Amino acid sequence: MTRTPEDTTLEQRTTAPATAAAGPSRRRLGPAAVWQTVGPLAVFVALFALVSALNPAFLGGGLRILALQATTILLVALGQAMVLHVGSIDLSNAAMAILSAIVLAMTLGPLAAAAPLVCIALMTAVGAVNGALVAYAQVPSFALTLGTLGILQAAALVVSDATTVYVTANREVLAPLFGTAMVGLPAGFWVAVVLAVLLWVLLRSTRLGQALTAVGLNETGALFSGLRTRRLKVLAFALSGFLAGVAGVMIIAQAGAASSFGLGSDLLLPGIAAAIVGGTAITGGVTNPIGVVFGALTVALIPIAAAAVGVTPQAQSLVYGAAIMVAVALTMTRRNRGVVK
C-alpha cells in the first residue's frame, strides 16, 4: 500500500504525544531520575550533618536560620525551575525580586495590604512579556532575559534613587510572615513550601502540567500534537515573574527595606544553583519542585558549611559554580543525543 504525505503527517501527530509521554519513563532508570528523586534530600542531609558535626551549636537554632535564608532563594529557584522546565532560562527573575521589593517598600505605606498584590501582579506581567517575546518574537531566552536583567537593574536604581528605600508605614501587614513560626520555622518559609507543593501538583496531576513537560521534552513533538507551545512558554515565564514578586514581598517582610545592593541583590546564581541542585534538568522537561525545596536549603547552607571547613566568603561563588556543574552532569540525559552543546 502506498503511503501518502498525509499519512506520514497523521502518524507523526498521533505518535508525538506518546513519545513525549514516554520520555519520563525512560529517564526513571537512569542516574538523572535517581538524582531527581533522592539526590537533593540526600545532599542536604549530608551537608547538614557535616555542619552539625563541625559546629554542634548549629543544631540549636540553625534550621530556623537556614529556613529564613532559604526562603527568597527557594522562590527565585522555583521560578527558574518552571522556565527551565520548558527548555528556556530566565536570567532576570532575581532582578524582578529586587524591583518588587523596592516598589513594595515605596507603596506599602499608602496602599497597605494591596501593595503586595500590586507588586506581584506587576512582576507577573513583566514575566509574561518576557515569555511573549521569547515565544512569539523567537528571541533566545538567554539573550532576552540578559537584556531584561539590565533594564530591571537600571529601573531599580532609578526608582530607588540608588539608595535604600525603607518601609515607613504598615509594616505590620507583612509581620506574620517572619514574626510567627510553624514547627519552629518561619511562616514565610512555609508559604514558599506550599507554593512548591502546588507546582508539584500542577506538573504531576494536571493536563496543563503535562503539556508544559511535553514542551520541555520535545517542543516539536508537542507542536505536532496540537499543543499551544507559545502560550505554554508565556505561562512558564509568567510563573517565574509571579514567584519573583512573592520573593520581593519576603525581602521586605524580613528586612523592612530594599535596595539594588542590599538583601536579595545576589539571588541570581543561588537561584539557578538551587533549581539545578534540586533536580531540575537544564535540558528541560524534568522538574521536581519538592526537590527544589531541598536544593534551596542546600544552597543556603553552603556559606555556613564553607565557613565551617575554612573556605573564605570570597570563594563561595566557586562552591556555587561547582555545585551547578555537578548537578547539571547528574540531571542531564545524554541518551539519543549525538552532540552536547
C-alpha positions as CSV (number, residue, x, y, z in Angstrom):
1,M,0.0,0.0,0.0
2,T,1.4,3.4,-1.0
3,R,1.9,5.9,1.9
4,T,0.9,9.5,1.2
5,P,2.4,12.6,2.9
6,E,-0.9,13.0,4.7
7,D,-0.5,9.5,6.2
8,T,3.0,10.4,7.4
9,T,1.8,13.7,9.0
10,L,-1.0,11.9,10.7
11,E,1.3,9.3,12.1
12,Q,3.6,12.0,13.4
13,R,0.8,13.7,15.2
14,T,-0.5,10.6,16.8
15,T,2.9,9.3,17.9
16,A,4.3,12.6,19.2
17,P,2.3,12.7,22.4
18,A,3.3,9.1,23.1
19,T,6.9,9.9,22.5
20,A,6.7,12.9,24.9
21,A,4.9,10.8,27.5
22,A,7.4,8.0,27.2
23,G,10.3,10.4,27.9
24,P,9.9,10.5,31.7
25,S,9.5,6.7,31.9
26,R,12.8,6.1,30.1
27,R,14.5,8.5,32.4
28,R,13.4,6.6,35.5
29,L,16.1,4.0,35.1
30,G,18.9,6.5,34.6
31,P,21.1,8.4,37.1
32,A,19.2,11.6,36.3
33,A,16.0,10.1,37.6
34,V,17.7,8.7,40.7
35,W,19.3,12.1,41.4
36,Q,15.9,13.9,41.0
37,T,14.2,11.5,43.4
38,V,16.6,11.2,46.3
39,G,19.6,13.4,45.4
40,P,18.5,16.8,46.7
41,L,17.4,15.4,50.1
42,A,20.5,13.2,50.4
43,V,22.8,16.1,49.7
44,F,21.1,18.4,52.1
45,V,21.1,15.8,54.9
46,A,24.8,15.0,54.4
47,L,25.7,18.7,54.3
48,F,23.6,19.5,57.4
49,A,25.2,16.5,59.2
50,L,28.7,17.8,58.3
51,V,27.9,21.3,59.6
52,S,26.4,20.0,62.8
53,A,29.4,17.7,63.4
54,L,31.8,20.6,63.0
55,N,29.6,23.1,64.9
56,P,27.3,21.3,67.4
57,A,25.7,24.6,68.4
58,F,24.2,24.8,64.9
59,L,21.7,22.1,65.9
60,G,20.1,24.6,68.3
61,G,18.5,27.2,66.1
62,G,20.4,26.5,62.9
63,L,17.5,25.1,61.0
64,R,15.3,28.1,61.7
65,I,18.1,30.5,60.5
66,L,18.6,28.3,57.4
67,A,14.9,28.4,56.5
68,L,15.0,32.2,56.9
69,Q,17.9,32.5,54.5
70,A,16.5,29.9,52.1
71,T,13.0,31.5,51.6
72,T,13.8,34.0,48.9
73,I,16.3,31.6,47.3
74,L,13.6,29.0,47.1
75,L,11.0,31.3,45.5
76,V,13.5,32.5,42.8
77,A,14.6,28.9,42.2
78,L,11.0,27.7,41.8
79,G,10.5,30.4,39.1
80,Q,13.7,29.4,37.4
81,A,12.8,25.8,37.5
82,M,9.5,26.4,35.7
83,V,11.3,28.2,32.9
84,L,14.0,25.6,32.7
85,H,11.2,23.0,32.5
86,V,10.1,24.3,29.1
87,G,13.7,24.4,27.8
88,S,14.4,28.1,28.4
89,I,16.2,30.2,31.1
90,D,15.3,33.4,33.0
91,L,18.3,35.5,34.0
92,S,16.1,38.3,35.1
93,N,13.9,36.8,37.8
94,A,16.3,37.7,40.6
95,A,16.3,41.4,39.4
96,M,12.4,41.2,39.4
97,A,12.5,40.2,43.0
98,I,14.7,43.3,43.9
99,L,12.5,45.6,41.9
100,S,9.4,44.1,43.5
101,A,10.9,44.7,46.9
102,I,11.8,48.3,46.1
103,V,8.3,49.1,44.7
104,L,6.7,47.4,47.7
105,A,8.8,49.4,50.2
106,M,7.6,52.6,48.5
107,T,3.9,51.6,48.2
108,L,3.3,49.7,51.4
109,G,2.6,52.9,53.3
110,P,-0.1,54.4,51.0
111,L,-1.6,51.1,49.7
112,A,-1.3,48.9,52.8
113,A,-2.4,45.3,52.2
114,A,-3.0,46.0,48.5
115,A,0.7,46.8,47.9
116,P,2.0,43.2,47.9
117,L,-0.7,42.2,45.4
118,V,0.2,45.1,43.1
119,C,3.9,44.2,43.2
120,I,3.2,40.5,42.5
121,A,0.9,41.4,39.6
122,L,3.5,43.8,38.2
123,M,6.2,41.2,38.2
124,T,3.9,38.6,36.7
125,A,3.2,41.0,33.9
126,V,7.0,41.5,33.3
127,G,7.5,37.8,33.3
128,A,4.7,37.3,30.8
129,V,6.2,40.0,28.5
130,N,9.5,38.1,28.6
131,G,7.7,34.9,27.7
132,A,5.8,36.6,24.9
133,L,9.0,37.9,23.4
134,V,10.7,34.5,23.6
135,A,7.7,32.6,22.2
136,Y,6.4,35.0,19.5
137,A,9.4,37.1,18.6
138,Q,11.6,34.0,18.7
139,V,14.3,35.8,20.7
140,P,16.6,33.3,22.5
141,S,15.7,33.3,26.2
142,F,19.3,33.7,27.4
143,A,19.8,36.8,25.3
144,L,16.4,38.3,26.0
145,T,16.4,37.8,29.8
146,L,20.0,39.1,30.0
147,G,18.8,42.3,28.4
148,T,15.8,42.4,30.7
149,L,18.2,41.9,33.7
150,G,20.0,45.1,32.7
151,I,16.7,47.0,32.2
152,L,15.4,45.9,35.6
153,Q,18.6,46.7,37.4
154,A,18.6,50.2,35.9
155,A,14.9,50.6,36.8
156,A,15.7,49.6,40.4
157,L,18.4,52.2,40.6
158,V,16.2,54.9,39.1
159,V,13.2,54.1,41.3
160,S,15.2,53.9,44.5
161,D,17.4,56.9,43.5
162,A,20.3,54.5,44.1
163,T,19.6,54.4,47.9
164,T,18.0,52.1,50.4
165,V,14.2,52.5,50.5
166,Y,12.7,51.9,53.9
167,V,9.1,51.0,54.8
168,T,7.6,54.0,56.5
169,A,4.2,52.6,57.5
170,N,2.0,49.4,57.6
171,R,5.0,47.1,58.1
172,E,2.7,45.1,60.4
173,V,0.9,43.8,57.3
174,L,3.8,41.6,56.5
175,A,5.0,40.9,60.1
176,P,3.3,37.5,60.4
177,L,5.5,36.1,57.6
178,F,8.6,36.1,59.8
179,G,7.1,37.0,63.1
180,T,5.3,33.8,63.5
181,A,6.6,30.2,63.3
182,M,5.1,26.8,62.5
183,V,7.0,23.7,63.7
184,G,9.8,26.1,64.7
185,L,10.2,27.5,61.1
186,P,9.0,31.0,59.9
187,A,5.6,31.1,58.3
188,G,7.2,32.8,55.2
189,F,9.2,29.6,54.5
190,W,6.1,27.5,54.7
191,V,4.4,29.8,52.2
192,A,7.2,29.1,49.8
193,V,7.0,25.3,50.5
194,V,3.2,25.4,49.9
195,L,3.9,27.1,46.5
196,A,6.4,24.3,45.7
197,V,3.8,21.7,46.5
198,L,1.2,23.4,44.3
199,L,3.7,23.5,41.4
200,W,4.4,19.8,42.0
201,V,0.7,19.0,41.8
202,L,0.5,21.2,38.6
203,L,3.3,19.3,36.9
204,R,2.3,15.8,38.0
205,S,-1.5,15.8,38.1
206,T,-2.9,18.2,35.5
207,R,-3.1,18.3,31.8
208,L,-1.5,21.8,31.8
209,G,1.5,20.4,33.7
210,Q,1.8,17.5,31.3
211,A,1.7,20.0,28.4
212,L,4.5,22.0,30.0
213,T,6.5,18.8,30.4
214,A,5.9,17.9,26.7
215,V,7.2,21.2,25.6
216,G,10.4,20.8,27.6
217,L,11.0,17.2,26.5
218,N,10.2,17.7,22.8
219,E,8.8,21.0,21.7
220,T,8.5,19.9,18.0
221,G,6.5,16.8,19.1
222,A,4.3,18.9,21.4
223,L,3.6,21.3,18.5
224,F,2.7,18.4,16.2
225,S,0.3,17.0,18.9
226,G,-1.7,20.3,18.8
227,L,-0.3,21.9,22.0
228,R,-0.1,25.7,22.0
229,T,3.5,25.8,22.8
230,R,3.8,29.6,22.7
231,R,1.2,30.1,25.3
232,L,2.8,27.5,27.5
233,K,6.1,29.3,27.3
234,V,4.4,32.6,28.3
235,L,2.8,30.8,31.2
236,A,6.2,29.5,32.4
237,F,7.7,32.9,32.3
238,A,4.7,34.5,34.0
239,L,5.0,32.0,36.8
240,S,8.7,33.0,37.1
241,G,7.6,36.6,37.4
242,F,4.9,35.7,39.9
243,L,7.3,33.9,42.2
244,A,9.9,36.7,41.9
245,G,7.2,39.1,43.0
246,V,6.5,36.9,46.1
247,A,10.2,36.8,46.7
248,G,10.2,40.6,46.8
249,V,7.5,40.5,49.4
250,M,9.6,38.2,51.5
251,I,12.6,40.5,51.3
252,I,10.6,43.4,52.7
253,A,9.0,41.1,55.4
254,Q,12.5,40.2,56.5
255,A,14.4,43.5,56.3
256,G,11.8,46.2,56.1
257,A,13.9,47.9,53.5
258,A,15.2,47.3,49.9
259,S,17.9,48.4,47.6
260,S,19.7,47.3,44.5
261,F,22.7,46.3,46.6
262,G,21.1,45.0,49.8
263,L,19.3,41.8,50.8
264,G,18.4,39.7,47.7
265,S,20.8,41.5,45.3
266,D,22.8,38.3,44.9
267,L,20.0,35.9,44.2
268,L,20.7,35.0,40.6
269,L,23.4,32.5,41.0
270,P,22.0,30.9,44.1
271,G,18.6,30.7,42.5
272,I,19.9,28.9,39.4
273,A,22.1,26.6,41.6
274,A,19.1,25.7,43.9
275,A,16.9,24.8,40.9
276,I,19.5,22.6,39.3
277,V,20.7,21.0,42.6
278,G,17.0,20.4,43.3
279,G,16.8,18.1,40.3
280,T,15.7,20.4,37.5
281,A,17.2,19.3,34.2
282,I,18.8,22.1,32.3
283,T,17.8,20.3,29.1
284,G,14.1,20.7,30.0
285,G,11.1,18.5,30.8
286,V,12.3,17.2,34.2
287,T,11.5,19.2,37.3
288,N,10.7,18.2,40.9
289,P,9.5,21.3,42.8
290,I,9.8,19.4,46.1
291,G,13.4,18.7,45.3
292,V,13.9,22.4,44.7
293,V,13.0,23.0,48.3
294,F,16.0,20.9,49.4
295,G,18.1,22.4,46.7
296,A,17.4,25.9,48.2
297,L,18.1,24.7,51.7
298,T,21.4,23.2,50.4
299,V,22.4,26.4,48.7
300,A,21.6,28.4,51.8
301,L,23.7,26.0,53.8
302,I,26.7,26.3,51.5
303,P,28.1,29.5,53.0
304,I,27.7,28.1,56.5
305,A,29.4,24.8,55.5
306,A,32.1,26.6,53.6
307,A,32.9,28.7,56.7
308,A,32.9,25.6,58.9
309,V,35.6,24.0,56.7
310,G,37.6,27.1,56.3
311,V,36.6,28.4,52.9
312,T,36.6,32.2,52.7
313,P,33.5,34.1,51.8
314,Q,35.2,35.3,48.6
315,A,35.5,31.7,47.4
316,Q,31.8,30.9,47.9
317,S,31.0,31.6,44.2
318,L,33.4,28.8,43.4
319,V,31.3,26.4,45.5
320,Y,28.1,27.5,43.8
321,G,29.7,27.0,40.4
322,A,31.0,23.6,41.3
323,A,27.6,22.6,42.6
324,I,25.9,23.7,39.4
325,M,28.4,21.8,37.2
326,V,28.0,18.6,39.2
327,A,24.2,18.9,39.3
328,V,24.0,19.5,35.6
329,A,26.1,16.4,34.9
330,L,23.8,14.4,37.1
331,T,20.4,15.7,35.8
332,M,21.3,15.9,32.1
333,T,20.3,12.9,30.0
334,R,22.7,12.1,27.1
335,R,20.5,9.3,25.6
336,N,19.6,9.9,22.0
337,R,21.9,12.9,21.9
338,G,24.7,12.8,19.4
339,V,26.2,16.2,20.4
340,V,26.0,18.1,23.7
341,K,26.2,21.8,23.1
